[in-house]
Amino acid sequence: MKAIRAEFPIFDAQGSPFHYLDNAATSQLCAPAAHALHAFETTARANVKRGVHKLADAATVAFDDARATMAAFVGAASPEEVIFTSGTTMSINMAARCLTPRLREGDEILLSELEHHSDIVPWQMAAQARGARVRAIPVTSDGRLDLEALPDLVGPRTRIVAVTHLSNVSGAVSDLSVIRAAAPEAIMLVDGAQRAAHGPIDVRAIGCDLYALSSHKMFGPTGAGMLWGRMDLLESLPPFLGGGEMIREVRIDGTRYADPPHRFEAGTPPIGAVLGMAAAARWLQSRDRRVLHDHEMRLTGRILDGLATLPGIRLVGPQGLQGRAGIVAFEVEDVHAHDVCQMLDGNGVALRGGHHCAQPLMRALGLVATARASLAPYNDDDDIDALIEGVGKVIERLR
Ligand SMILES: Cc1ncc(COP(=O)(O)O)c(C=O)c1O
C-alpha cells in the first residue's frame, strides 16, 4: 500500500504530520488524474462536440473515451447512458427536475433518513411542485436502513425511490436488492457519491434506473461527476438545462432536442475534469479491488477497536465490519465535534465535524454533530495511531 501513497502528489506537498482522514468530504487527486487534467488544459485544450480542427477533434475523441470509461466503471449497457455533470448534487437535481413532470398529486417519493441533503432537497422541490409526498425509510439505532419498515412505506403511489448506496455518516452499505424488490415499479435512483471510491458498481446488477456519483470523491478532480440512466428512461425524459449542444434543431418557434446523453449536457462541459475523472476511474479499475477492500476493512477494524478502548465515545454506525465501509462517525461525550476536530487538526489529523449534510439522520439518532474519520487506500496504520492517540488526548483534556 506504500506504493499507492506515492501516486498521490499531496503527500509530498504536505510533508508530515499529515493524516488525511476526511476522504468522504473529498478524496485526494491521484497522479494519473492530475496528469490528464493538466495535460488537457495546458497542451490539448479545445472545445468538444463542435470542432472542425484537429485539436477539437482530439478533445472530442478523448471526451468520448472518458464516457466509455465511466460507462464501464458503473457497468452501463452503453456509453450513451452516461451524462456528465458537475457532481452528484447536479446529477440528482437533474434527475429530480427531469422527473418532476411525471409526478401527480398524491404520488410518493421514497427516500431514507440516511440520505445526504443532496438526495433529499431536490426531491422535496419536485414533490412541492406537483403536490406529491416525500416519505423516508427510517434508520436503526446503528445507522442502517430499517428495511422491515419497507412494506408499510411502499404502495401503488410510490413513483420514485432515491437511496444512498453507502452512507456518508454511518458507513453502512445499503441492501439495494431488497429495496429494488420492494418497489419494482418505481424509478430508482442510487446516490453513489460515497460508494464510488469504496467498491465496484454494477448498475445492471442493482437493477436501478439512475446512478449518481462525483469525481472528487473517487480520486479525480473537483467539478465533474456523472448521472447514469437506463437508455429507455433517458429517451423518455425532457432536458434539464437548455443551451448549446443539447439540440437537434433550433427555430425561434421551437426546438427539437438531441438524443441522450447530449440532451442533458447543455453548454461546455467540464472537459479537463471529466478526463481526470476517467483517469481516476481507470486507476481504480487497475487496482485489485479485493486488496483495497481488505486494507480498508483492516484499518476500519483498528479504528473501531481503538475507539472502543476510550471512555465516553459513542459510535454512530455499525459496531462491526459487516456491511459497512471505512467511514466512521463518533461522538465524544460532552465535547463538541468541532473541538474534537480542531484538537486533532493540531496533531495533523484531518477529520470532518458537524452534521455532514445529513440533518434528518442526526435528528433520528438524537445527535447534533459528530466527528468523522473516513478512509482511502493511501491511509495507513500511522494515520489510525494518530487518530486514536489524538482522540485519547481530547478526552483527557476536554471531557
Ligand atoms: C452520500 C452523498 N451524496 C451526495 C453528496 C454530494 O456530493 P457533491 O458535493 O460532490 O455533489 C455527498 C457529499 O458529501 C455525499 O456524501
The ligand as a MOL file (V3000), in Angstrom:
LIG
                    3D

  0  0  0     0  0            999 V3000
M  V30 BEGIN CTAB
M  V30 COUNTS 16 16 0 0 0
M  V30 BEGIN ATOM
M  V30 1 C -23.7980 10.4250 0.1240 0
M  V30 2 C -23.5240 11.7330 -0.5540 0
M  V30 3 N -24.3480 12.1580 -1.5130 0
M  V30 4 C -24.1460 13.3100 -2.1660 0
M  V30 5 C -23.0850 14.1210 -1.8650 0
M  V30 6 C -22.8980 15.3980 -2.6190 0
M  V30 7 O -21.7700 15.2860 -3.4310 0
M  V30 8 P -21.1920 16.5660 -4.1910 0
M  V30 9 O -20.9650 17.6150 -3.1510 0
M  V30 10 O -19.9240 16.0530 -4.8030 0
M  V30 11 O -22.1910 16.9720 -5.1970 0
M  V30 12 C -22.2050 13.7370 -0.8510 0
M  V30 13 C -21.0970 14.6070 -0.4510 0
M  V30 14 O -20.5660 14.5070 0.6310 0
M  V30 15 C -22.4300 12.5100 -0.1850 0
M  V30 16 O -21.6060 12.0820 0.7780 0
M  V30 END ATOM
M  V30 BEGIN BOND
M  V30 1 1 1 2
M  V30 2 1 2 3
M  V30 3 2 2 15
M  V30 4 2 3 4
M  V30 5 1 4 5
M  V30 6 1 5 6
M  V30 7 2 5 12
M  V30 8 1 6 7
M  V30 9 1 7 8
M  V30 10 2 8 9
M  V30 11 1 8 10
M  V30 12 1 8 11
M  V30 13 1 12 13
M  V30 14 1 12 15
M  V30 15 2 13 14
M  V30 16 1 15 16
M  V30 END BOND
M  V30 END CTAB
M  END
